[in-house]
Amino acid sequence: MTEVSGQTGAVAPHLYGASELGVLTLTASGPAHPRVEYLGGELFVGLDHGGGSAVTQGEVEGWPEEFRAVVVSVLSQAVVPEPADGAIVIADEALAASVLIQPNRLAGGSLDGAPVLFALARDRVIVVGADDEAAFARVLDLADDLFEAGGPLVSGHPVTATPEGWAPFDWRERMPALALRFERMLRLFSVRAYDRQSIALARPDVHIADAKIRVLDSGVTTTFASWPKGTATLLPVVDNVIIADPTGALSVATFAQFLDAGGDAIVRTGLSPLRYFVPGDQPARPAA
């Protein structure tokens, strides 16, 4: 934690992913929402007070300094670690934020290709070279482990350093041999994000459908959600929708097929992560 002149107490950098901020728009909106600066891809940085609470939009209105300048003033000046096995592993959140705001701190590193950064978790920010397929595979292994561990995740979408700042890394074009593993990671991260969103959305008048993981016999990881037919539902974006008829019959549709069948009645919401509202009756209450 670092004291900032003119501000209240000590503050420290805090990395956010887009999905976490989307949930916070539900639980801490308006002046209570964390004040953040955009970094690139799905990544943002804000500030935390000494007790771990976020510096909010309402608070910074009275600050004499620009918010970004305050963020820069509390960044870690520690030396960026040297690559090991083709990867720079940053476990300190303040140092990770400093690399994201000042990507030139990675200049001169012995990576195989341009720096590509994965902010998997706040204490697991990994930088690899854009041409190092083996290092990418190890990052994907780590992403699996972090998901299984159940801790908070930030983003599964890698970004690469450009003259204009951090931009999404096109892994489909650059790492085609790892495409299925990337798809798996992104599905795992989306399910975790939807889990957190479901908790924040909980209400009695609409069914909050959970996103679930299914690994096919082929080894491909897919996602699905269930829709109780005729029930008002907030549906996550998944590969397949299981439709449960009140008679007990089940059917399956791809997400695109489900949207096409519902037509204009199904409404795209402004939620992040994205959900669609499927109209219907209130969910049936469990029997006493």
SULLINZI-V430771 format. One record per residue. N is the residue number from 1. PHI is phi in degrees with one decimal (NA if undefined). OMEGA is omega in whole degrees, -180 to 180 (* if undefined). NEAR is the number of other ideal C-beta (glycine too) atoms within 12 Angstrom. Layout:
# SULLINZI-V430771
N PHI OMEGA NEAR
N PHI OMEGA NEAR
This chain:
# SULLINZI-V430771
1 NA -178 20
2 -128.5 175 25
3 -74.4 180 16
4 -118.1 -178 29
5 -58.6 177 16
6 86.7 -180 16
7 -106.8 -177 27
8 -94.5 174 20
9 71.9 -177 20
10 -90.4 179 21
11 -134.4 179 39
12 -142.8 180 35
13 -64.7 180 42
14 -140.0 178 38
15 -84.0 178 47
16 -124.7 166 43
17 -97.9 -178 40
18 -60.5 -178 33
19 -67.4 178 38
20 -64.6 178 38
21 -64.6 177 37
22 -62.2 177 31
23 -65.9 -178 30
24 -68.3 174 31
25 -65.9 177 26
26 -87.3 -173 29
27 -99.5 -178 20
28 -149.1 -174 25
29 -95.7 175 17
30 58.9 -179 15
31 -61.1 -180 16
32 -84.1 -178 18
33 -75.3 178 26
34 -58.1 173 37
35 -83.3 -176 35
36 -134.9 171 33
37 -115.6 180 30
38 -77.3 -178 24
39 -109.1 -177 37
40 142.1 -178 30
41 59.3 177 31
42 -104.7 -168 37
43 -107.4 179 41
44 -138.2 174 37
45 -130.6 174 43
46 -130.7 180 39
47 -131.4 175 45
48 -114.9 170 31
49 -74.6 -179 24
50 -57.1 -179 18
51 -84.4 179 13
52 97.1 178 16
53 -77.6 -175 19
54 -76.3 167 32
55 -74.1 -170 40
56 -100.4 177 28
57 -60.6 179 24
58 -64.5 -179 17
59 -66.2 -171 26
60 -73.4 179 30
61 -59.6 -179 13
62 -98.3 -178 16
63 -78.9 180 25
64 -77.7 -178 13
65 -108.4 174 19
66 -63.8 -176 14
67 -59.8 -179 31
68 -60.9 179 25
69 -63.8 178 20
70 -66.8 178 32
71 -58.8 -179 39
72 -60.1 -176 24
73 -68.7 -178 28
74 -108.1 180 36
75 -69.5 178 32
76 -71.3 175 29
77 -101.5 178 17
78 -60.7 179 17
79 -70.2 176 16
80 -67.8 -179 30
81 -59.7 174 24
82 -75.5 178 17
83 -62.1 173 25
84 -131.5 -175 17
85 54.2 175 23
86 81.5 -177 28
87 -138.5 170 34
88 -98.4 -179 34
89 -105.5 -179 29
90 -114.1 -178 37
91 -100.6 -179 19
92 -99.8 -175 24
93 -63.4 -180 33
94 -66.5 178 32
95 -69.6 177 31
96 -60.0 179 43
97 -62.8 -179 43
98 -66.5 178 32
99 -68.8 180 41
100 -69.8 179 45
101 -80.4 -178 33
102 -126.3 -175 24
103 -60.5 178 30
104 -65.8 176 16
105 -67.3 178 27
106 -91.1 -177 33
107 -61.1 176 15
108 87.2 179 13
109 -70.4 -177 29
110 -93.2 177 21
111 -93.7 179 30
112 -89.0 -179 21
113 108.6 -180 23
114 -62.7 -179 27
115 -64.0 173 40
116 -122.7 -172 42
117 -112.9 173 48
118 -113.3 173 47
119 -97.8 -176 43
120 -68.1 179 44
121 -148.3 -176 33
122 -64.7 179 33
123 -106.9 177 23
124 -142.8 174 33
125 -104.1 -172 46
126 -119.7 176 41
127 -118.3 178 46
128 -129.4 177 45
129 -84.2 -174 32
130 -63.3 -178 28
131 -107.5 -174 19
132 -102.6 -176 29
133 -62.5 -180 25
134 -64.0 178 19
135 -67.1 176 33
136 -60.4 -179 39
137 -62.0 179 24
138 -68.0 176 25
139 -63.3 179 40
140 -66.0 173 36
141 -60.3 -180 24
142 -63.6 179 31
143 -60.3 176 37
144 -58.7 -178 25
145 -62.6 -179 19
146 -65.8 177 30
147 -62.7 -179 30
148 -64.1 -180 14
149 -69.7 174 17
150 83.6 -179 14
151 -80.8 179 15
152 -63.7 177 27
153 -115.5 -179 41
154 -106.9 -178 41
155 -157.3 174 43
156 -96.7 -176 41
157 -93.2 180 34
158 -73.9 176 43
159 -126.4 -180 38
160 -124.7 -178 34
161 -76.6 176 34
162 -129.6 178 19
163 -58.3 -180 10
164 -91.9 -177 10
165 123.3 -178 21
166 -83.1 -180 35
167 -134.8 179 25
168 -56.0 178 25
169 -92.2 -176 35
170 -82.4 -177 20
171 -69.3 179 32
172 -62.2 180 17
173 -81.9 -172 14
174 -85.0 -176 24
175 -130.2 -176 31
176 -61.4 -179 15
177 -68.1 -179 16
178 -105.2 -173 29
179 -58.1 -179 20
180 -63.9 179 23
181 -71.5 174 28
182 -63.1 180 32
183 -60.0 178 27
184 -60.6 -179 29
185 -57.6 -177 36
186 -65.6 176 36
187 -67.7 178 35
188 -60.2 -179 35
189 -66.5 180 40
190 -68.2 178 40
191 -62.7 178 34
192 -62.3 180 39
193 -65.2 179 41
194 -66.4 177 37
195 -57.9 -179 31
196 -66.2 179 31
197 -66.3 -180 36
198 -58.7 179 29
199 -62.2 -178 16
200 -70.2 -176 27
201 -87.0 -170 31
202 -45.5 180 18
203 -158.8 -173 16
204 -80.7 -172 13
205 -95.4 180 19
206 -148.7 177 26
207 -80.9 177 33
208 -97.4 -176 34
209 -74.5 178 37
210 -88.4 172 30
211 -86.0 -178 37
212 -124.9 179 26
213 -100.0 171 30
214 -136.7 176 24
215 -98.7 -179 19
216 -72.7 178 16
217 -57.8 179 7
218 -73.9 -177 9
219 95.1 180 12
220 -74.7 179 17
221 -91.3 179 29
222 -126.7 177 30
223 -122.9 177 37
224 -148.8 174 33
225 -144.1 -179 39
226 -106.1 175 30
227 -119.0 172 41
228 -70.4 -172 28
229 -51.8 180 28
230 87.9 -177 19
231 -104.5 175 27
232 -60.5 -170 27
233 -142.7 167 39
234 -100.4 -168 38
235 -106.0 176 45
236 -73.0 177 43
237 -81.0 -176 34
238 -135.3 179 35
239 -73.5 -175 31
240 -135.1 176 29
241 -113.7 175 37
242 -92.8 -177 30
243 -99.0 -179 32
244 -102.3 178 24
245 -75.7 178 15
246 -56.0 179 15
247 -75.3 -178 11
248 103.5 179 10
249 -75.6 178 11
250 -118.5 173 18
251 -141.4 -176 19
252 -127.9 175 21
253 -134.7 169 24
254 -66.1 -178 21
255 -61.6 179 31
256 -63.1 178 16
257 -62.7 -180 17
258 -63.6 179 32
259 -64.4 180 24
260 -62.5 -179 14
261 -66.8 -179 19
262 -79.1 179 25
263 61.1 -176 13
264 -68.8 180 12
265 -67.8 179 17
266 -87.7 -171 27
267 -112.9 173 20
268 -72.5 -179 18
269 -90.6 175 24
270 -95.0 -178 14
271 -70.3 173 29
272 -134.9 0 28
273 -60.0 -173 39
274 -65.6 169 25
275 -133.0 174 37
276 -113.8 177 32
277 -93.4 176 29
278 -105.8 -175 36
279 -69.7 178 23
280 164.6 180 25
281 -80.4 175 17
282 -64.8 178 16
283 -58.9 177 23
284 -67.9 179 17
285 -78.5 179 11
286 -59.9 178 6
287 -63.9 -179 4
288 -67.2 * 3
